Amino acid sequence: MHNQYAIPDFVQELLTVSSQGVNQIIQKLSTLLSHPVLVADPLYQILYCSTGNEAIDEIVIMPDQQQESNLYMSVFSCQISTIDNLKNGLGSPIIFDNKKLGYIILCSNNTPFETGLYEDPLIYAASLCALQMQKSLEIKQEKQKFKEAFLFDLLYGNIKQKEDIIDNGEIWGWDFSVPHSVIVFSYKEVNHFFTNKHMVNMLLQVVEKELILQNSKPIAMAKQNQIITLIPLADTDHDENRTKLGAFAETILKKAEEINIDFEIACGIGKKYTNPAELFRSYQEAKVALELGILLNITTPLFSDLGLERILYKHDLQDLIEYYNHTLGSLLKHDKNHDGNLIETLEALASNQFDMGKTAKESFLHRNTLRYRVKRIEDILQVKLDDLHVRLDILAAFKIKQLRKI
């Protein structure tokens, strides 16, 4: 009598190698189906390739536009672009507990795949890969706990001895004998209860992959809606390090945007410290730079580039309000009583470094009209705008307005 519950041969073949890891699963699947097999992460970066590692950096996966919004389907067609040619692909998502861990993909140099011939073994291999990838992820997360405990102590200044930090760092291949700077990436999410761990982990993955591409051992951790990373720097001049930090931050912001994360990302960059026991200062500076960058609309703010802003930001709010009113209060009162806009003229003048020609052009004012307004402002404030100390007071007052939303 025919056994209607007979197990297909491919199931037994794949099952025998499943405990040996993802690479062995795809090698066996490639042999069974006579086609190369790839495994990619959710960002379409290649993790495993049955034909070896030499082509991994050359492959980019491009799902069909019609299918891009629904890659949880059992199988999907795609094209795989290499340096030499364009391959056809048939893929299946690798899913564990409703989380997409990546994709398994068959490759062909010839015509597109007939879905019915390959669907079952591909889906089964994807399920085996999901179990192995989840196991690897859990091991990594367990190791990450010890890493994060060390990084937490480092970033909060709990380790006082430089030698202790260097010794601990060597366990994970981190060289704290060279200078480092801290960069903080964060979602611009106003809700303090924002806890989308999947999105935060995706951002962490982007940061770690970029560090690896730059031949740097990743030092990074997730904390609530933030990714904190430490960047090793050469003990050279400020400009070279500044360029490196800014370029790295811009790359991460661009890649985060490319993967269509729903929320905007901001960043802040702390100063370089040679002594790792002082890196907690760089972390605090990076957080301040991040917040100031959002307020001042600076894409990659470096704490070292922020002068007056960082001083005002830390100062007592009531003192700042009193300073603002003392400096500009009489002009604000005059505008209110006379329905005027002299304060706007003064702000335009200050933002243009008190250049009359530039301010007149930007404000669409005749120079004589601007001169008249400047004279009125001087009379009301009882100051001379060519006095350097007066200009500094006015600039500081407008910075307070911008930073504190007065």
BABATI-861459 format. One record per residue: residue in one letter; x, y, z of N, C-alpha, C in turn. Coordinates in steps of 0.05 Angstrom, whole numbers. Example, Ala and Ser with C-alpha at 12.3 -4.5 7.8 and 13.67 -1.06 7.14 Angstrom:
SITE  A  264  -114  156  246  -90  156  264  -66  156
SITE  S  257  -45  142  273  -21  143  258  1  157
END
This chain:
SITE  M  17  -24  0  0  0  0  18  25  0
SITE  H  10  44  -17  26  69  -19  24  86  6
SITE  N  46  95  16  47  112  40  43  142  32
SITE  Q  19  152  38  13  180  30  28  200  48
SITE  Y  40  190  69  55  208  87  86  206  83
SITE  A  94  195  61  123  192  55  137  219  56
SITE  I  160  219  69  175  244  72  193  247  47
SITE  P  191  270  34  207  275  10  237  272  16
SITE  D  252  263  -4  281  259  -1  295  284  8
SITE  F  287  307  -3  301  332  3  299  339  33
SITE  V  277  331  46  273  337  74  294  321  90
SITE  Q  297  295  84  316  279  99  345  288  94
SITE  E  351  296  69  378  305  62  385  331  77
SITE  L  366  349  77  371  375  90  373  372  121
SITE  L  355  354  131  354  350  160  380  339  171
SITE  T  394  323  155  418  310  165  441  331  170
SITE  V  440  354  156  461  374  159  451  399  174
SITE  S  426  399  182  415  424  193  429  433  218
SITE  S  438  414  235  451  421  260  479  433  256
SITE  Q  489  431  232  516  440  226  517  470  218
SITE  G  494  483  217  494  511  211  483  518  184
SITE  V  479  544  180  467  554  155  484  548  131
SITE  N  510  550  133  527  546  110  524  517  99
SITE  Q  523  497  117  519  470  108  492  465  96
SITE  I  472  479  107  444  476  96  444  485  67
SITE  I  455  508  61  454  519  34  472  504  15
SITE  Q  494  493  26  511  476  9  496  451  0
SITE  K  482  439  19  466  415  12  443  422  -7
SITE  L  430  445  -2  408  453  -20  418  458  -48
SITE  S  442  470  -50  454  476  -76  460  450  -91
SITE  T  469  430  -77  475  404  -89  449  391  -98
SITE  L  429  392  -82  403  379  -88  390  392  -113
SITE  L  391  418  -114  376  432  -135  394  441  -159
SITE  S  420  436  -156  439  443  -178  439  472  -185
SITE  H  437  489  -165  438  518  -169  453  530  -145
SITE  P  467  552  -149  479  567  -127  457  577  -108
SITE  V  464  579  -82  445  588  -62  458  610  -45
SITE  L  443  632  -40  452  654  -23  434  656  1
SITE  V  445  667  23  428  676  45  436  705  50
SITE  A  415  723  51  419  751  56  405  760  81
SITE  D  414  781  93  401  792  117  377  810  108
SITE  P  361  821  126  338  837  118  345  862  101
SITE  L  371  870  102  380  893  86  392  885  60
SITE  Y  389  860  53  399  848  27  429  847  26
SITE  Q  443  846  50  471  842  50  476  811  52
SITE  I  495  802  36  499  773  34  513  762  59
SITE  L  501  742  72  512  729  95  527  703  89
SITE  Y  516  687  70  527  662  63  523  658  33
SITE  C  542  644  21  541  638  -8  552  610  -13
SITE  S  537  593  -27  545  565  -31  569  563  -49
SITE  T  575  584  -65  598  583  -84  623  595  -72
SITE  G  622  601  -46  646  613  -34  642  642  -28
SITE  N  662  655  -16  660  683  -7  670  703  -27
SITE  E  682  693  -49  696  713  -66  676  732  -79
SITE  A  651  724  -83  632  741  -98  613  757  -79
SITE  I  616  753  -53  596  764  -35  594  794  -37
SITE  D  616  807  -38  616  837  -38  606  848  -65
SITE  E  603  831  -85  595  840  -112  565  837  -117
SITE  I  551  825  -99  523  818  -104  504  838  -90
SITE  V  484  847  -106  463  864  -95  437  852  -103
SITE  I  419  849  -84  393  836  -90  372  858  -93
SITE  M  357  855  -115  337  876  -122  310  862  -126
SITE  P  293  861  -106  266  849  -109  250  864  -130
SITE  D  232  849  -144  214  862  -163  198  883  -148
SITE  Q  193  905  -162  179  928  -150  151  920  -140
SITE  Q  138  902  -155  111  894  -147  111  878  -121
SITE  Q  133  865  -115  134  847  -92  147  860  -68
SITE  E  159  884  -72  176  895  -51  161  900  -25
SITE  S  135  905  -27  119  911  -3  109  886  11
SITE  N  114  862  -2  103  838  10  123  815  9
SITE  L  146  819  22  166  799  21  163  779  44
SITE  Y  139  778  56  133  756  75  119  733  60
SITE  M  115  736  33  102  715  18  121  691  17
SITE  S  110  667  11  126  642  14  150  642  -5
SITE  V  146  650  -30  169  652  -49  165  678  -66
SITE  F  187  688  -76  185  712  -93  208  711  -114
SITE  S  202  722  -137  223  724  -158  240  749  -153
SITE  C  265  748  -162  282  772  -159  304  770  -180
SITE  Q  319  791  -181  343  792  -198  367  798  -180
SITE  I  390  785  -187  414  789  -171  435  800  -189
SITE  S  444  824  -183  464  838  -199  492  832  -189
SITE  T  509  823  -207  538  820  -200  553  838  -219
SITE  I  579  840  -215  596  857  -232  594  848  -261
SITE  D  593  821  -265  594  810  -292  567  809  -306
SITE  N  546  802  -292  521  797  -306  497  800  -287
SITE  L  474  794  -297  449  796  -282  438  768  -280
SITE  K  433  758  -256  422  731  -252  393  732  -244
SITE  N  379  711  -250  351  708  -240  352  694  -213
SITE  G  333  701  -197  332  689  -170  304  681  -161
SITE  L  303  662  -144  278  654  -131  284  653  -101
SITE  G  269  669  -86  275  672  -58  252  665  -40
SITE  S  259  660  -15  239  655  6  248  670  31
SITE  P  230  683  46  238  697  70  245  677  92
SITE  I  265  684  109  272  668  132  260  681  156
SITE  I  240  668  168  223  680  189  224  663  214
SITE  F  228  676  236  226  662  262  209  679  281
SITE  D  187  667  291  170  681  310  161  708  299
SITE  N  152  708  274  141  731  260  162  753  255
SITE  K  188  747  259  209  766  253  225  757  229
SITE  K  229  775  210  244  768  186  274  770  192
SITE  L  288  747  190  316  746  195  333  749  170
SITE  G  319  746  146  334  749  121  319  734  99
SITE  Y  335  726  78  323  713  55  342  691  46
SITE  I  331  669  35  347  648  22  339  649  -8
SITE  I  359  648  -25  354  654  -53  370  634  -71
SITE  L  355  623  -90  367  606  -111  376  625  -134
SITE  C  398  618  -147  408  635  -169  409  619  -195
SITE  S  404  633  -217  406  620  -244  416  640  -264
SITE  N  434  631  -282  443  648  -303  424  649  -327
SITE  N  405  631  -327  388  628  -351  360  640  -347
SITE  T  340  625  -354  313  635  -352  303  636  -323
SITE  P  282  652  -318  271  653  -291  261  625  -282
SITE  F  261  621  -256  254  595  -244  224  590  -247
SITE  E  217  564  -250  189  555  -248  184  550  -219
SITE  T  167  567  -207  163  566  -178  156  539  -167
SITE  G  138  524  -181  128  499  -171  150  478  -166
SITE  L  171  479  -182  192  458  -180  210  462  -155
SITE  Y  212  486  -146  232  492  -125  219  503  -99
SITE  E  194  508  -99  181  522  -76  184  506  -50
SITE  D  177  480  -50  177  464  -25  205  462  -13
SITE  P  226  454  -28  252  452  -16  263  479  -7
SITE  L  256  500  -21  266  527  -14  253  536  13
SITE  I  227  532  15  213  540  40  223  523  64
SITE  Y  227  497  59  237  480  81  265  488  89
SITE  A  282  494  70  309  503  77  309  529  92
SITE  A  290  546  84  287  572  98  280  567  127
SITE  S  262  548  133  254  543  160  277  532  177
SITE  L  294  515  165  318  504  179  338  527  184
SITE  C  341  544  164  359  567  167  350  586  190
SITE  A  323  589  191  312  606  212  319  596  240
SITE  L  317  569  244  324  558  270  354  563  277
SITE  Q  371  558  257  400  562  262  407  591  266
SITE  M  395  609  250  401  638  253  391  649  279
SITE  Q  367  639  288  357  647  314  375  638  337
SITE  K  385  613  334  403  602  355  429  619  356
SITE  S  440  626  333  464  643  332  458  671  344
SITE  L  434  681  338  426  707  348  424  707  378
SITE  E  413  686  390  410  683  419  438  681  432
SITE  I  456  666  420  483  665  431  497  692  430
SITE  K  493  706  408  505  732  405  493  752  426
SITE  Q  467  750  430  454  768  450  464  762  478
SITE  E  470  736  484  480  729  510  508  741  514
SITE  K  525  739  494  551  751  495  550  781  497
SITE  Q  530  792  483  526  821  482  521  833  510
SITE  K  508  817  527  501  826  554  527  834  569
SITE  F  547  817  567  572  822  580  587  846  568
SITE  K  585  848  541  597  871  528  583  896  537
SITE  E  557  896  538  542  920  545  547  928  574
SITE  A  551  909  592  557  915  620  583  931  621
SITE  F  603  921  606  629  935  606  626  963  593
SITE  L  612  965  570  609  991  557  593  1010  574
SITE  F  573  1000  589  557  1017  607  576  1029  628
SITE  D  592  1012  640  611  1023  661  630  1043  649
SITE  L  639  1037  625  658  1055  611  646  1082  606
SITE  L  621  1082  595  608  1107  586  597  1123  610
SITE  Y  595  1111  633  586  1126  656  608  1131  676
SITE  G  633  1126  667  656  1133  684  660  1116  708
SITE  N  650  1091  707  652  1074  731  679  1059  732
SITE  I  694  1060  711  720  1047  711  741  1069  711
SITE  K  757  1071  732  775  1094  736  803  1089  724
SITE  Q  811  1064  723  839  1058  715  841  1053  684
SITE  K  858  1068  671  862  1064  643  870  1036  636
SITE  E  888  1024  652  898  996  647  875  976  648
SITE  D  856  980  667  834  961  669  817  962  644
SITE  I  813  986  633  796  988  609  810  975  585
SITE  I  836  980  582  852  968  560  851  938  562
SITE  D  855  927  586  855  898  590  827  886  583
SITE  N  806  898  592  779  888  587  772  890  557
SITE  G  781  912  545  775  916  516  788  895  499
SITE  E  811  885  507  825  865  491  809  838  489
SITE  I  792  833  508  775  809  508  759  808  482
SITE  W  749  832  474  732  833  449  747  844  425
SITE  G  774  847  428  790  856  406  789  887  402
SITE  W  783  901  423  782  930  422  808  942  433
SITE  D  819  961  419  845  973  427  840  1001  439
SITE  F  838  1001  466  833  1027  479  859  1042  486
SITE  S  882  1032  474  906  1047  478  908  1070  457
SITE  V  890  1070  438  889  1092  418  865  1110  425
SITE  P  865  1135  416  843  1154  422  817  1144  410
SITE  H  795  1151  423  768  1145  413  750  1170  417
SITE  S  729  1169  401  707  1189  404  681  1175  403
SITE  V  661  1185  418  635  1173  419  615  1187  400
SITE  I  600  1171  385  578  1181  368  553  1168  378
SITE  V  532  1185  381  506  1175  389  487  1179  366
SITE  F  473  1158  357  452  1160  337  425  1155  352
SITE  S  405  1170  345  380  1167  359  356  1174  340
SITE  Y  334  1161  346  309  1168  332  299  1194  342
SITE  K  289  1211  324  278  1237  332  249  1232  342
SITE  E  246  1215  362  220  1207  372  216  1221  398
SITE  V  194  1237  400  189  1252  424  178  1235  447
SITE  N  166  1213  440  155  1195  460  177  1180  475
SITE  H  180  1186  501  201  1173  516  196  1143  521
SITE  F  172  1134  514  167  1105  517  171  1090  491
SITE  F  184  1104  472  190  1092  446  208  1067  450
SITE  T  199  1044  444  215  1019  449  213  999  426
SITE  N  214  1009  401  213  991  379  240  977  376
SITE  K  244  955  389  270  941  391  279  932  364
SITE  H  260  924  346  268  914  320  281  937  304
SITE  M  269  960  305  281  983  290  307  991  302
SITE  V  309  991  328  335  999  341  357  978  334
SITE  N  350  953  333  369  932  326  377  934  297
SITE  M  359  942  279  366  946  251  386  969  249
SITE  L  382  990  264  401  1013  263  428  1004  274
SITE  L  428  988  296  453  978  307  467  961  286
SITE  Q  452  945  271  464  928  250  477  945  228
SITE  V  464  967  221  475  985  201  502  996  210
SITE  V  502  1005  236  527  1017  247  549  996  248
SITE  E  543  972  257  564  951  260  575  943  233
SITE  K  557  940  213  566  933  186  584  954  174
SITE  E  578  979  178  594  1001  167  622  1001  180
SITE  L  623  996  206  648  995  220  666  972  210
SITE  I  653  949  204  668  926  193  678  933  166
SITE  L  662  946  149  671  955  122  695  973  124
SITE  Q  697  989  146  719  1007  149  742  994  165
SITE  N  742  967  166  763  952  179  766  959  208
SITE  S  744  964  221  745  971  250  728  951  265
SITE  K  738  941  287  723  923  304  700  938  318
SITE  P  675  931  312  653  947  322  652  949  353
SITE  I  650  974  363  645  979  391  618  994  391
SITE  A  596  980  396  570  993  394  550  979  412
SITE  M  531  994  421  509  982  437  484  998  434
SITE  A  461  985  438  435  998  438  427  1005  466
SITE  K  416  1029  469  406  1038  495  380  1054  490
SITE  Q  357  1041  497  331  1052  491  329  1058  461
SITE  N  325  1084  453  323  1090  425  349  1100  413
SITE  Q  371  1095  427  397  1105  418  416  1082  410
SITE  I  434  1088  391  456  1070  386  481  1087  393
SITE  I  497  1075  410  522  1089  419  546  1073  408
SITE  T  563  1087  394  586  1074  383  612  1090  388
SITE  L  634  1075  393  660  1088  398  677  1084  373
SITE  I  688  1106  363  704  1106  339  734  1110  345
SITE  P  751  1090  338  780  1094  343  791  1115  323
SITE  L  808  1132  333  819  1154  317  849  1154  318
SITE  A  861  1165  297  890  1169  297  897  1192  316
SITE  D  921  1189  327  930  1211  345  942  1233  329
SITE  T  925  1245  311  935  1265  292  920  1291  296
SITE  D  921  1308  276  908  1335  279  878  1332  279
SITE  H  866  1354  290  837  1354  294  821  1352  268
SITE  D  830  1365  247  815  1366  222  812  1338  209
SITE  E  833  1322  210  832  1295  198  811  1278  213
SITE  N  812  1279  240  792  1263  255  764  1274  252
SITE  R  762  1301  250  736  1314  247  723  1304  221
SITE  T  739  1303  199  729  1294  173  720  1265  175
SITE  K  736  1248  188  729  1219  190  703  1216  205
SITE  L  700  1229  228  676  1226  244  651  1236  229
SITE  G  654  1259  216  631  1271  201  623  1253  178
SITE  A  642  1242  164  637  1225  141  623  1199  150
SITE  F  633  1187  172  620  1163  183  591  1168  191
SITE  A  586  1190  205  559  1197  214  541  1201  190
SITE  E  550  1215  169  534  1220  146  527  1193  131
SITE  T  546  1175  130  542  1149  118  520  1134  132
SITE  I  521  1134  159  500  1119  174  473  1132  170
SITE  L  471  1158  171  445  1172  167  434  1166  139
SITE  K  451  1165  119  442  1159  92  433  1130  89
SITE  K  447  1111  101  439  1083  99  414  1078  115
SITE  A  410  1091  137  386  1089  153  362  1098  137
SITE  E  366  1119  122  344  1130  105  338  1111  82
SITE  E  359  1098  71  355  1080  48  338  1056  55
SITE  I  339  1047  80  324  1023  87  296  1030  97
SITE  N  288  1056  92  261  1065  97  252  1062  125
SITE  I  269  1068  144  261  1069  172  240  1091  175
SITE  D  218  1085  190  196  1104  191  202  1130  205
SITE  F  222  1130  223  228  1153  238  254  1165  230
SITE  E  256  1192  232  282  1205  226  303  1199  246
SITE  I  328  1199  237  351  1194  254  367  1219  257
SITE  A  377  1224  282  395  1246  287  420  1235  300
SITE  C  441  1251  301  466  1242  313  480  1265  328
SITE  G  499  1257  345  515  1277  359  543  1264  363
SITE  I  564  1281  361  591  1271  361  607  1284  384
SITE  G  617  1268  402  633  1278  424  662  1283  417
SITE  K  677  1295  435  706  1301  430  723  1275  432
SITE  K  747  1277  422  766  1255  423  780  1255  450
SITE  Y  783  1231  462  798  1228  487  819  1206  484
SITE  T  844  1213  492  865  1193  491  864  1173  514
SITE  N  856  1183  537  853  1166  561  825  1154  561
SITE  P  822  1127  558  795  1115  557  779  1120  582
SITE  A  792  1126  605  777  1131  629  761  1157  628
SITE  E  767  1173  607  752  1198  603  732  1197  581
SITE  L  727  1173  570  708  1171  548  679  1176  556
SITE  F  674  1175  582  647  1182  592  641  1211  585
SITE  R  662  1228  584  658  1256  577  649  1258  548
SITE  S  661  1242  531  654  1243  502  625  1234  498
SITE  Y  616  1215  514  588  1206  512  569  1228  520
SITE  Q  575  1242  542  558  1264  551  558  1286  530
SITE  E  581  1291  518  583  1312  498  568  1304  473
SITE  A  569  1279  465  554  1270  442  524  1273  446
SITE  K  514  1268  470  485  1271  475  477  1301  473
SITE  V  494  1318  484  489  1347  482  489  1356  453
SITE  A  509  1347  438  511  1354  409  487  1344  394
SITE  L  477  1320  401  454  1309  387  429  1328  391
SITE  E  425  1335  416  402  1352  422  405  1380  410
SITE  L  429  1391  410  433  1417  398  431  1415  367
SITE  G  440  1393  356  438  1389  327  409  1389  318
SITE  I  391  1377  334  362  1377  327  351  1405  329
SITE  L  359  1419  351  349  1447  355  359  1466  333
SITE  L  384  1463  325  397  1482  307  396  1472  278
SITE  N  384  1448  274  382  1436  247  410  1432  235
SITE  I  428  1420  251  455  1412  242  455  1382  238
SITE  T  462  1373  215  460  1344  209  480  1327  225
SITE  T  505  1335  225  525  1319  240  540  1338  259
SITE  P  528  1345  281  540  1364  300  563  1352  316
SITE  L  586  1365  315  608  1358  332  608  1376  357
SITE  F  610  1365  380  611  1381  405  633  1401  404
SITE  S  656  1394  393  679  1412  392  674  1436  374
SITE  D  654  1434  356  648  1457  338  627  1476  351
SITE  L  614  1466  372  593  1482  385  606  1499  407
SITE  G  605  1525  404  618  1542  424  598  1554  443
SITE  L  587  1577  436  568  1591  453  543  1574  458
SITE  E  535  1559  438  510  1543  440  511  1524  464
SITE  R  534  1510  467  535  1489  488  537  1502  515
SITE  I  548  1526  517  549  1540  543  521  1549  551
SITE  L  507  1561  532  480  1570  537  461  1547  543
SITE  Y  465  1525  529  447  1502  532  448  1490  561
SITE  K  471  1492  573  475  1481  600  467  1500  622
SITE  H  463  1526  615  459  1546  635  431  1546  646
SITE  D  427  1557  670  401  1558  683  381  1573  666
SITE  L  357  1561  662  338  1572  643  328  1600  652
SITE  Q  323  1603  678  313  1629  688  333  1651  684
SITE  D  358  1645  688  380  1665  683  380  1673  653
SITE  L  377  1653  636  377  1659  607  354  1676  599
SITE  I  330  1671  610  307  1687  603  311  1716  612
SITE  E  322  1719  636  327  1746  646  348  1760  629
SITE  Y  368  1746  620  388  1758  602  376  1766  576
SITE  Y  359  1749  565  345  1755  539  328  1780  542
SITE  N  312  1781  563  294  1804  567  310  1830  573
SITE  H  332  1827  587  349  1850  593  361  1862  567
SITE  T  369  1844  549  382  1852  525  363  1863  504
SITE  L  340  1849  500  322  1856  478  294  1865  487
SITE  G  289  1865  514  262  1870  524  250  1896  514
SITE  S  265  1918  514  254  1944  507  246  1944  477
SITE  L  261  1930  460  254  1928  432  229  1911  428
SITE  L  227  1889  443  203  1872  441  178  1887  450
SITE  K  181  1903  471  158  1919  481  150  1940  461
SITE  H  170  1953  448  164  1973  428  149  1961  404
SITE  D  158  1938  395  144  1924  372  116  1917  379
SITE  K  112  1908  404  85  1900  413  66  1924  414
SITE  N  76  1947  424  60  1971  427  54  1985  401
SITE  H  73  1982  381  70  1996  356  66  1977  332
SITE  D  60  1952  338  55  1932  317  78  1932  297
SITE  G  102  1932  308  126  1934  291  140  1908  287
SITE  N  162  1908  272  178  1884  268  208  1890  268
SITE  L  216  1910  285  244  1917  287  260  1894  298
SITE  I  248  1877  315  263  1854  326  271  1835  304
SITE  E  254  1832  283  261  1815  260  284  1827  244
SITE  T  284  1853  242  306  1867  228  332  1862  243
SITE  L  332  1865  269  356  1861  285  365  1832  283
SITE  E  347  1813  284  354  1785  282  367  1778  255
SITE  A  356  1790  233  368  1786  207  396  1798  206
SITE  L  399  1821  218  425  1835  219  445  1817  234
SITE  A  437  1806  257  455  1789  273  462  1764  258
SITE  S  443  1752  244  448  1727  230  466  1731  206
SITE  N  469  1756  197  487  1763  175  512  1777  184
SITE  Q  520  1772  209  544  1783  220  545  1814  219
SITE  F  521  1826  221  518  1855  222  528  1868  196
SITE  D  527  1853  174  534  1863  147  509  1877  135
SITE  M  511  1904  133  488  1919  124  479  1911  95
SITE  G  499  1909  77  492  1902  49  479  1875  47
SITE  K  490  1855  60  479  1828  59  451  1827  71
SITE  T  448  1841  94  422  1841  108  400  1854  91
SITE  A  408  1877  78  388  1892  61  379  1874  38
SITE  K  398  1860  26  392  1842  3  374  1819  12
SITE  E  381  1806  34  366  1783  43  338  1791  53
SITE  S  336  1815  65  310  1824  76  294  1840  55
SITE  F  304  1842  31  290  1858  10  284  1886  18
SITE  L  304  1899  31  302  1926  40  322  1944  26
SITE  H  314  1969  20  334  1989  10  353  1995  33
SITE  R  379  2000  26  399  2004  46  392  2028  64
SITE  N  379  2049  52  372  2072  68  350  2065  88
SITE  T  331  2047  79  310  2038  97  322  2023  120
SITE  L  342  2006  114  355  1990  135  370  2008  154
SITE  R  384  2028  143  398  2047  161  379  2061  180
SITE  Y  356  2069  170  336  2082  187  327  2064  209
SITE  R  322  2038  202  313  2019  222  335  2014  243
SITE  V  359  2012  234  382  2008  253  384  2031  273
SITE  K  380  2056  262  381  2079  280  358  2078  301
SITE  R  334  2069  292  311  2067  311  318  2045  332
SITE  I  329  2023  323  337  2001  342  357  2011  363
SITE  E  377  2026  354  397  2036  372  385  2056  392
SITE  D  366  2072  383  353  2092  401  336  2077  422
SITE  I  322  2057  413  304  2042  432  321  2026  452
SITE  L  342  2013  443  358  1997  461  379  2013  476
SITE  Q  383  2038  466  404  2056  477  431  2043  476
SITE  V  438  2033  452  464  2021  447  474  2030  420
SITE  K  499  2023  413  511  2027  387  517  2000  376
SITE  L  506  1993  352  509  1966  341  537  1961  330
SITE  D  554  1982  328  581  1977  319  600  1970  343
SITE  D  589  1970  367  604  1962  391  605  1931  392
SITE  L  629  1920  394  632  1891  393  618  1878  417
SITE  H  619  1889  441  606  1878  464  576  1877  461
SITE  V  565  1898  449  536  1899  444  528  1877  424
SITE  R  544  1874  404  538  1853  384  539  1825  397
SITE  L  558  1821  414  560  1795  428  535  1790  445
SITE  D  526  1811  459  502  1808  476  478  1801  459
SITE  I  475  1814  436  452  1810  419  453  1782  406
SITE  L  477  1773  398  480  1746  387  473  1725  407
SITE  A  482  1729  432  476  1710  454  446  1709  459
SITE  A  433  1732  459  404  1734  464  389  1718  443
SITE  F  397  1721  418  383  1706  396  389  1676  397
SITE  K  413  1669  406  419  1641  410  401  1629  432
SITE  I  397  1644  453  379  1635  475  351  1631  464
SITE  K  342  1650  448  315  1648  436  313  1622  420
SITE  Q  333  1616  404  333  1592  387  334  1567  403
SITE  L  352  1566  423  356  1541  438  334  1536  458
SITE  R  324  1556  470  304  1553  491  275  1558  482
SITE  K  272  1563  455  245  1568  444  230  1590  458
SITE  I  243  1611  464  230  1634  478  212  1649  458
END
